[in-house]
């Protein structure tokens, strides 16, 4: 019989005795996996697994996950024990399907050096990942086991704590936290703190959270963290939306999140399964959002036509499609006369550079080329405007001059802090040029 709950306790020679005590005190019937280096006083049985794993905390967790069979896994450092009520509260959001991972928020009396160190690293973690967690590096966490197993962990030592948060956030899992009873914050060695800090800095600078294995993802992930910029785009799109929307090229859901509120239906079409898996995580429990795995050319357009869609949205997508004219004709086929396409595209071929190549752009547009591809294929352009003049110099320097293949994260963060001011300024002036073009076009009554 599958246990409802599994506990993983990674231990070291210093914490092996505590791991043994906790294993005996955990809820009856739960599966317990102890993994690490040292001697533990716990015999293996059908529900207790003892694994000798050299290499550190990260290596122990990876080995332990191979033995886990419960639907929910509690990952606990063997340094503080908790009551049954605490574990019940910890796993409740997962059992209610409102979260995929729950972090225990530690509380302590006074401001100890250990607590201050963990809080400081927590701030760094939030900066890197944008997670809504006060204590992301806590020693008590619960996960939907399927979600935990989907994360590829490479760290062998205590850096795994930081890596785990980075990658859960990247896969758009739902993260929350519950407050733990007051207690002592366990001491960690300076080496453990430094290892976690180095990992966070590495993921903030030279490595993306897919370990640089998926070119183009770095730019999408970093743009996802540009909250103010994305809100600006979302406002522009929402002014022109109907109730039943098809988003082409949803990526990791950056714009999808800005559009979905209040809609009757949002179909998020994406060609890459790597991204569709993240869309499913992000919008789990929201039936009005439907991730759809397909290439634009191979989508079931007849089926989509029956959905009575009134708006098609493309945010930095049309430039990825080899035959953009053919794609626009397909959009015309599924929209009733008066239905809209709302489009944002990169502008000016003179800016085409290494970042464009990395993310798979075929072209950048001018007002005349964008107007032509829309009006020659069944649409009447109503709005065609330049956007984001302020972003133009940075793109030119990074993509053309320095030949970088992604926007540096710190630069993007700094730009994002200015985005609300840029948005307000552009709402009051007609730009002569910009790094993007924004267009709204209505489907005409005749055949394209």
C-alpha positions as CSV (number, residue, x, y, z in Angstrom):
1,X,0.0,0.0,0.0
2,X,1.3,3.5,-0.9
3,X,2.0,5.6,2.1
4,X,0.3,9.0,2.0
5,X,3.3,10.8,3.3
6,X,7.1,10.3,2.9
7,X,9.8,12.0,5.0
8,X,13.3,12.5,3.7
9,X,15.9,13.3,6.3
10,X,19.4,14.1,4.8
11,X,22.0,13.8,7.6
12,X,25.7,14.3,8.2
13,X,28.0,12.7,10.8
14,X,27.1,15.6,13.1
15,X,23.3,15.1,12.7
16,X,23.0,11.3,12.3
17,X,21.9,10.9,16.0
18,X,19.2,13.5,15.6
19,X,18.0,11.9,12.4
20,X,17.7,8.6,14.2
21,X,15.6,10.2,17.0
22,X,13.3,12.0,14.5
23,X,12.8,8.9,12.4
24,X,11.4,7.1,15.5
25,X,9.2,10.1,16.4
26,X,7.6,10.7,13.0
27,X,3.9,9.9,12.3
28,X,3.1,6.2,12.3
29,X,2.6,4.7,8.9
30,X,4.6,7.4,7.2
31,X,7.5,6.4,4.9
32,X,10.9,7.6,6.2
33,X,14.1,7.8,4.1
34,X,17.4,8.6,6.0
35,X,20.3,9.4,3.6
36,X,23.8,10.6,4.3
37,X,27.0,9.9,6.0
38,X,27.3,8.7,9.6
39,X,25.8,6.0,11.9
40,X,22.0,6.0,12.5
41,X,20.1,3.9,15.0
42,X,17.3,2.9,12.7
43,X,16.9,-0.5,11.0
44,X,15.6,-0.7,7.5
45,X,12.0,-1.9,7.1
46,X,9.3,-1.7,4.5
47,X,8.6,1.9,5.6
48,X,12.1,2.9,6.7
49,X,15.0,3.2,4.3
50,X,18.5,3.9,5.5
51,X,20.9,5.0,2.7
52,X,24.7,5.6,3.1
53,X,25.4,8.4,0.6
54,X,28.7,10.2,0.5
55,X,29.0,13.7,-0.9
56,X,26.8,16.0,1.2
57,X,23.2,17.1,1.5
58,X,22.4,17.5,-2.2
59,X,23.7,14.0,-3.0
60,X,21.7,12.5,-0.1
61,X,18.5,14.1,-1.3
62,X,18.9,12.9,-4.8
63,X,19.5,9.3,-3.6
64,X,16.6,9.5,-1.2
65,X,14.1,10.6,-3.9
66,X,14.7,7.3,-5.7
67,X,13.2,5.5,-2.7
68,X,10.2,7.8,-2.0
69,X,6.8,6.4,-2.8
70,X,4.4,8.8,-1.1
71,X,2.3,11.4,-3.0
72,X,3.6,14.1,-0.7
73,X,7.2,14.4,0.5
74,X,8.4,16.3,3.5
75,X,12.0,17.3,3.3
76,X,13.4,18.0,6.8
77,X,16.8,18.9,8.1
78,X,17.3,16.8,11.3
79,X,17.9,19.7,13.6
80,X,14.5,20.7,15.0
81,X,11.6,18.4,15.8
82,X,7.9,19.3,15.3
83,X,4.5,18.1,16.5
84,X,2.0,16.3,14.4
85,X,-0.1,19.5,14.1
86,X,2.8,21.2,12.4
87,X,3.2,18.5,9.8
88,X,-0.6,18.6,9.2
89,X,-0.5,22.3,8.6
90,X,2.5,22.0,6.3
91,X,1.0,19.4,3.9
92,X,-2.6,20.8,4.0
93,X,-2.1,23.2,1.0
94,X,-0.8,20.4,-1.1
95,X,-3.6,18.1,-0.1
96,X,-6.1,20.8,-1.0
97,X,-4.3,21.3,-4.4
98,X,-3.6,25.0,-3.7
99,X,0.2,24.6,-3.7
100,X,2.9,22.3,-5.1
101,X,5.5,23.2,-2.4
102,X,5.1,24.6,1.2
103,X,7.9,26.1,3.1
104,X,8.0,26.3,6.9
105,X,8.5,29.9,8.0
106,X,10.8,29.8,11.0
107,X,10.2,32.1,14.0
108,X,12.6,32.8,16.8
109,X,12.8,35.1,19.8
110,X,15.3,37.9,19.2
111,X,17.6,38.5,16.3
112,X,20.3,35.9,16.6
113,X,23.3,36.0,14.2
114,X,22.1,32.7,12.7
115,X,18.6,34.1,12.0
116,X,20.1,37.3,10.5
117,X,22.3,35.3,8.2
118,X,19.4,33.2,7.0
119,X,17.2,36.3,6.5
120,X,20.0,38.0,4.5
121,X,20.3,34.9,2.2
122,X,16.5,34.9,2.0
123,X,16.6,38.4,0.5
124,X,19.2,37.3,-2.0
125,X,17.0,34.3,-2.9
126,X,13.9,36.5,-3.5
127,X,15.9,38.9,-5.7
128,X,17.1,36.0,-7.9
129,X,13.9,34.1,-8.0
130,X,11.0,36.6,-7.3
131,X,9.4,33.9,-5.0
132,X,6.8,35.2,-2.5
133,X,8.5,33.5,0.4
134,X,9.9,35.1,3.6
135,X,12.1,32.1,4.5
136,X,12.9,30.3,1.3
137,X,15.9,28.5,2.7
138,X,14.1,26.9,5.6
139,X,14.9,23.5,6.9
140,X,11.4,22.1,6.7
141,X,9.5,21.9,3.4
142,X,6.8,19.7,1.9
143,X,6.3,19.0,-1.8
144,X,4.0,17.3,-4.2
145,X,6.4,14.4,-4.9
146,X,5.8,14.5,-8.6
147,X,6.8,18.2,-8.6
148,X,9.9,17.6,-6.5
149,X,11.0,14.8,-8.8
150,X,10.6,17.0,-11.9
151,X,13.4,19.3,-10.6
152,X,16.9,18.3,-11.8
153,X,19.2,18.9,-8.8
154,X,23.0,19.1,-9.5
155,X,24.4,20.4,-6.2
156,X,26.0,17.9,-3.9
157,X,26.3,20.1,-0.7
158,X,24.1,22.6,1.1
159,X,23.8,24.7,-2.0
160,X,21.0,22.3,-2.9
161,X,18.7,24.5,-0.7
162,X,19.2,27.5,-3.0
163,X,19.1,25.4,-6.2
164,X,15.8,23.8,-5.2
165,X,14.1,27.2,-4.8
166,X,15.5,28.6,-8.0
167,X,14.3,25.6,-10.0
168,X,10.9,25.3,-8.4
169,X,10.3,28.9,-9.1
170,X,11.6,28.5,-12.7
171,X,9.2,25.7,-13.4
172,X,6.4,28.0,-12.2
173,X,5.2,25.7,-9.4
174,X,2.9,27.2,-6.8
175,X,4.9,28.0,-3.7
176,X,3.5,29.1,-0.3
177,X,4.6,29.0,3.4
178,X,3.1,28.3,6.8
179,X,4.4,29.7,10.1
180,X,6.3,27.3,12.4
181,X,6.2,27.5,16.2
182,X,9.0,29.6,17.8
183,X,12.2,27.7,18.2
184,X,15.9,27.9,17.8
185,X,17.3,28.6,14.4
186,X,20.0,25.9,13.8
187,X,23.6,26.9,13.4
188,X,25.1,26.4,9.9
189,X,28.8,26.5,9.1
190,X,30.2,29.5,7.2
191,X,30.9,27.1,4.4
192,X,27.2,26.1,4.1
193,X,26.2,29.8,3.9
194,X,28.9,30.6,1.4
195,X,27.9,27.6,-0.8
196,X,24.3,28.7,-0.9
197,X,25.3,32.3,-1.7
198,X,27.7,31.2,-4.5
199,X,24.9,29.1,-6.1
200,X,22.4,32.1,-6.0
201,X,25.0,34.4,-7.5
202,X,25.8,31.8,-10.2
203,X,22.1,31.5,-11.1
204,X,21.7,35.3,-11.1
205,X,24.6,35.9,-13.5
206,X,26.1,33.1,-15.7
207,X,23.7,30.2,-15.4
208,X,20.0,30.0,-16.0
209,X,17.7,27.8,-13.9
210,X,17.7,25.1,-16.6
211,X,21.5,25.0,-16.3
212,X,21.9,26.6,-19.7
213,X,20.6,23.5,-21.4
214,X,17.8,25.3,-23.4
215,X,19.1,28.3,-25.4
216,X,16.6,31.2,-25.5
217,X,15.1,30.2,-22.2
218,X,17.4,32.5,-20.3
219,X,15.9,35.6,-22.0
220,X,12.4,34.4,-21.4
221,X,13.1,33.7,-17.7
222,X,14.8,37.0,-17.2
223,X,12.0,38.9,-18.9
224,X,9.5,37.0,-16.6
225,X,11.2,38.8,-13.7
226,X,10.6,42.2,-15.3
227,X,7.3,42.7,-13.4
228,X,6.7,46.3,-14.1
229,X,7.5,46.0,-17.8
230,X,5.2,43.0,-18.1
231,X,2.4,44.8,-16.3
232,X,2.8,47.7,-18.8
233,X,2.4,45.2,-21.7
234,X,-0.5,43.6,-20.0
235,X,-2.3,46.9,-19.7
236,X,-1.8,47.6,-23.4
237,X,-3.1,44.2,-24.4
238,X,-6.1,44.2,-22.1
239,X,-7.5,47.4,-23.6
240,X,-8.2,45.4,-26.8
241,X,-9.3,41.9,-25.5
242,X,-12.6,40.2,-25.9
243,X,-13.7,37.3,-23.7
244,X,-12.4,34.3,-25.5
245,X,-8.7,34.6,-26.3
246,X,-6.0,32.6,-28.1
247,X,-2.5,33.5,-27.2
248,X,0.1,32.3,-29.7
249,X,3.5,31.5,-28.3
250,X,2.7,31.6,-24.6
251,X,6.2,30.7,-23.6
252,X,6.5,30.4,-19.8
253,X,3.2,32.3,-19.2
254,X,4.7,35.8,-18.6
255,X,2.0,37.6,-20.6
256,X,-0.6,34.9,-20.0
257,X,-0.7,35.8,-16.3
258,X,-1.3,39.5,-17.3
259,X,-4.3,38.5,-19.5
260,X,-6.2,35.8,-17.8
261,X,-8.1,37.6,-15.1
262,X,-11.8,38.0,-16.1
263,X,-11.6,36.0,-19.3
264,X,-14.0,33.3,-20.2
265,X,-11.4,31.3,-22.0
266,X,-7.7,31.6,-22.7
267,X,-6.0,29.0,-24.9
268,X,-2.2,29.3,-24.5
269,X,-0.7,27.8,-27.6
270,X,3.0,26.9,-27.4
271,X,5.2,24.8,-29.6
272,X,7.8,23.7,-27.0
273,X,6.9,21.0,-24.5
274,X,9.6,22.4,-22.2
275,X,7.4,25.5,-21.8
276,X,4.0,23.8,-21.9
277,X,5.0,21.8,-18.8
278,X,5.6,25.1,-17.0
279,X,2.3,26.5,-18.2
280,X,0.5,23.5,-16.8
281,X,2.3,24.0,-13.4
282,X,1.5,27.8,-13.4
283,X,-2.2,27.5,-14.2
284,X,-3.0,24.3,-12.4
285,X,-6.5,24.7,-10.9
286,X,-7.6,27.3,-13.4
287,X,-9.8,25.5,-15.9
288,X,-10.4,28.6,-18.1
289,X,-6.8,28.5,-19.1
290,X,-5.9,25.8,-21.5
291,X,-2.2,25.1,-22.4
292,X,-2.1,23.7,-26.0
293,X,1.0,22.1,-27.3
294,X,1.3,22.7,-31.1
295,X,3.2,24.5,-33.8
296,X,1.2,27.3,-35.4
297,X,1.4,25.5,-38.8
298,X,0.2,22.2,-37.3
299,X,-2.5,23.4,-35.0
300,X,-6.0,22.0,-35.4
301,X,-7.5,25.2,-36.7
302,X,-10.9,23.7,-37.5
303,X,-11.2,22.7,-33.8
304,X,-10.0,26.1,-32.7
305,X,-12.6,27.8,-34.9
306,X,-15.4,26.1,-32.9
307,X,-14.1,27.8,-29.7
308,X,-15.7,31.1,-31.0
309,X,-12.5,33.0,-30.2
310,X,-12.8,36.8,-30.5
311,X,-9.1,37.8,-29.9
312,X,-5.7,36.5,-30.9
313,X,-2.7,37.8,-29.0
314,X,0.9,37.6,-30.1
315,X,3.5,39.1,-27.7
316,X,6.9,39.0,-29.4
317,X,5.9,35.9,-31.4
318,X,5.2,36.8,-35.1
319,X,9.0,37.3,-35.6
320,X,9.6,33.6,-34.7
321,X,7.3,32.3,-37.5
322,X,9.1,31.6,-40.8
323,X,6.0,32.3,-42.9
324,X,4.3,35.1,-41.0
325,X,1.9,35.9,-43.9
326,X,0.6,32.3,-43.9
327,X,0.2,32.4,-40.1
328,X,-1.8,35.7,-40.3
329,X,-4.1,34.0,-42.9
330,X,-4.8,31.2,-40.5
331,X,-5.7,33.7,-37.7
332,X,-8.2,35.2,-40.2
333,X,-9.8,31.8,-40.8
334,X,-10.8,31.3,-37.1
335,X,-12.0,34.8,-36.3
336,X,-15.4,36.1,-37.2
337,X,-15.5,39.5,-38.9
338,X,-14.6,42.1,-36.4
339,X,-12.4,39.8,-34.3
340,X,-9.0,41.2,-33.4
341,X,-5.4,40.4,-33.5
342,X,-3.3,42.3,-30.9
343,X,0.4,42.1,-31.7
344,X,3.7,43.2,-30.2
345,X,6.8,42.7,-32.3
346,X,10.5,43.8,-32.2
347,X,11.2,46.7,-34.4
348,X,14.1,47.8,-36.7
349,X,16.2,45.3,-38.5
350,X,19.2,47.5,-37.7
351,X,18.9,46.1,-34.1
352,X,19.0,42.5,-35.2
353,X,21.8,40.8,-33.2
354,X,23.0,37.9,-31.1
355,X,19.9,38.0,-28.7
356,X,17.6,37.8,-31.7
357,X,19.5,34.8,-33.0
358,X,19.5,33.1,-29.5
359,X,15.7,33.3,-29.2
360,X,15.0,32.3,-32.7
361,X,13.9,35.6,-34.5
362,X,13.6,35.5,-38.2
363,X,13.2,39.3,-38.5
364,X,12.4,42.6,-36.9
365,X,9.6,44.8,-38.3
366,X,9.1,48.3,-39.5
367,X,5.6,50.0,-39.5
368,X,5.3,49.4,-43.2
369,X,6.3,45.7,-43.1
370,X,4.0,45.0,-40.2
371,X,1.1,46.8,-41.8
372,X,1.6,44.9,-45.0
373,X,1.6,41.4,-43.5
374,X,-1.6,42.2,-41.7
375,X,-3.5,44.1,-44.4
376,X,-2.5,41.8,-47.2
377,X,-3.8,38.8,-45.3
378,X,-7.3,39.7,-44.2
379,X,-7.0,42.4,-41.5
380,X,-7.6,46.1,-41.2
381,X,-5.0,47.9,-39.0
382,X,-6.6,50.2,-36.4
383,X,-3.6,50.9,-34.2
384,X,0.1,50.9,-35.1
385,X,2.5,52.5,-32.6
386,X,6.1,52.5,-31.6
387,X,6.8,51.4,-28.1
388,X,9.8,51.4,-25.7
389,X,12.1,54.0,-27.0
390,X,14.1,53.8,-23.7
391,X,15.0,50.1,-24.2
392,X,16.5,50.7,-27.7
393,X,20.1,51.7,-26.6
394,X,20.5,48.8,-24.2
395,X,19.4,46.2,-26.8
396,X,21.7,47.7,-29.4
397,X,24.7,47.6,-27.1
398,X,24.0,44.1,-25.7
399,X,22.8,42.3,-28.9
400,X,24.8,44.1,-31.6
401,X,28.0,45.5,-30.1
402,X,28.7,43.1,-27.3
403,X,27.1,40.1,-29.1
404,X,25.5,38.9,-25.8
405,X,22.9,36.1,-26.2
406,X,20.7,37.2,-23.3
407,X,20.0,40.5,-21.5
408,X,22.1,40.7,-18.3
409,X,19.8,40.2,-15.3
410,X,21.0,43.2,-13.3
411,X,20.5,45.5,-16.3
412,X,17.0,44.2,-16.8
413,X,16.2,44.6,-13.1
414,X,17.4,48.2,-13.2
415,X,15.4,48.9,-16.4
416,X,12.3,47.3,-14.8
417,X,12.4,49.8,-11.9
418,X,12.1,52.6,-14.5
419,X,9.3,50.9,-16.6
420,X,6.4,52.6,-14.8
421,X,7.9,56.0,-15.5
422,X,8.6,55.0,-19.1
423,X,5.0,53.8,-19.6
424,X,3.6,57.0,-18.2
425,X,5.8,59.1,-20.4
426,X,5.0,57.1,-23.6
427,X,1.3,57.4,-22.9
428,X,1.5,61.2,-23.3
429,X,3.7,61.4,-26.4
430,X,3.7,60.0,-29.9
431,X,7.1,58.2,-30.3
432,X,9.1,58.7,-33.5
433,X,10.8,55.3,-33.1
434,X,11.1,52.5,-30.6
435,X,12.5,49.0,-30.1
436,X,9.0,47.5,-30.5
437,X,5.8,48.0,-32.5
438,X,2.3,47.5,-31.1
439,X,-0.6,46.8,-33.5
440,X,-4.3,46.1,-33.3
441,X,-6.1,44.9,-36.4
442,X,-9.7,43.7,-37.1
443,X,-10.6,40.8,-39.3
444,X,-12.4,42.0,-42.5
445,X,-15.5,40.4,-43.9
446,X,-14.0,39.0,-47.2
447,X,-11.7,36.1,-47.8
448,X,-8.0,36.8,-47.2
